[in-house]
Amino acid sequence: MPDTTRDAEAAVEALEGRLARLEETAFFQEERLKELDSALTAQQAQLDAMERQLADLRHLARSLRDKLADAPENTLPPHSMPERY
């Protein structure tokens, strides 16, 4: 075989090898992206749940603060009140 044919065949083989490696790399990158997307989706769900819990806790804290604000300050409990006889 002439050298040009062998050179052309070697070049084709080299290109096919490069193409195969690129396809493998693309496949594994796609798989990794899917894994990362799943992890991000799970994290977002956790964040949403935590935000709902925080909103509930804020509501509870406001409710308790309002109840405490309605109570008179510095009053003795009924069992400690002096008798008025």
C-alpha positions as CSV (number, residue, x, y, z in Angstrom):
1,M,0.0,0.0,0.0
2,P,1.2,3.5,-0.7
3,D,2.0,5.7,2.3
4,T,-0.8,8.1,1.5
5,T,-3.4,5.3,1.9
6,R,-1.9,4.2,5.2
7,D,-1.7,7.8,6.4
8,A,-5.3,8.3,5.5
9,E,-6.4,5.2,7.3
10,A,-4.4,6.1,10.4
11,A,-5.9,9.6,10.3
12,V,-9.4,8.1,10.0
13,E,-8.7,5.7,12.9
14,A,-7.4,8.5,15.0
15,L,-10.5,10.6,14.3
16,E,-12.8,7.7,15.1
17,G,-11.0,7.2,18.4
18,R,-11.4,10.9,19.2
19,L,-15.0,10.8,18.3
20,A,-15.6,7.7,20.5
21,R,-13.9,9.5,23.5
22,L,-16.0,12.6,22.9
23,E,-19.2,10.5,22.8
24,E,-18.2,8.8,26.1
25,T,-17.4,12.1,27.7
26,A,-20.7,13.6,26.6
27,F,-22.6,10.5,27.9
28,F,-20.9,10.7,31.4
29,Q,-21.5,14.4,31.6
30,E,-25.2,14.0,30.8
31,E,-25.4,11.3,33.5
32,R,-23.7,13.6,36.0
33,L,-26.0,16.5,35.1
34,K,-29.0,14.3,35.7
35,E,-27.6,13.4,39.2
36,L,-26.9,17.0,40.0
37,D,-30.4,18.0,38.8
38,S,-31.9,15.4,41.1
39,A,-29.9,16.6,44.0
40,L,-30.8,20.2,43.3
41,T,-34.5,19.3,43.1
42,A,-34.3,17.4,46.4
43,Q,-32.5,20.4,48.0
44,Q,-35.2,22.8,46.7
45,A,-37.9,20.6,48.2
46,Q,-36.1,20.7,51.6
47,L,-35.7,24.5,51.4
48,D,-39.4,24.9,50.6
49,A,-40.4,22.8,53.6
50,M,-38.1,24.7,55.8
51,E,-39.5,28.0,54.6
52,R,-43.0,26.8,55.4
53,Q,-41.9,25.7,58.9
54,L,-40.2,29.0,59.5
55,A,-43.4,30.9,58.4
56,D,-45.4,28.7,60.9
57,L,-42.9,29.4,63.7
58,R,-43.1,33.2,62.9
59,H,-46.9,33.0,63.1
60,L,-46.7,31.1,66.4
61,A,-44.2,33.6,67.9
62,R,-46.4,36.6,66.9
63,S,-49.4,34.8,68.4
64,L,-47.6,34.2,71.6
65,R,-46.2,37.8,71.7
66,D,-49.7,39.2,71.2
67,K,-51.1,37.0,74.0
68,L,-48.3,38.1,76.3
69,A,-48.9,41.7,75.4
70,D,-52.6,41.4,76.5
71,A,-51.6,40.1,80.0
72,P,-51.2,42.7,82.6
73,E,-47.6,43.2,83.7
74,N,-46.3,42.7,87.3
75,T,-49.5,41.3,88.7
76,L,-49.5,38.6,91.3
77,P,-51.0,35.3,90.5
78,P,-54.4,34.8,92.2
79,H,-53.0,32.4,94.9
80,S,-50.5,35.0,96.0
81,M,-52.9,37.9,96.3
82,P,-53.3,39.3,99.8
83,E,-56.6,38.5,101.4
84,R,-59.0,41.4,101.8
85,Y,-60.9,40.3,104.9
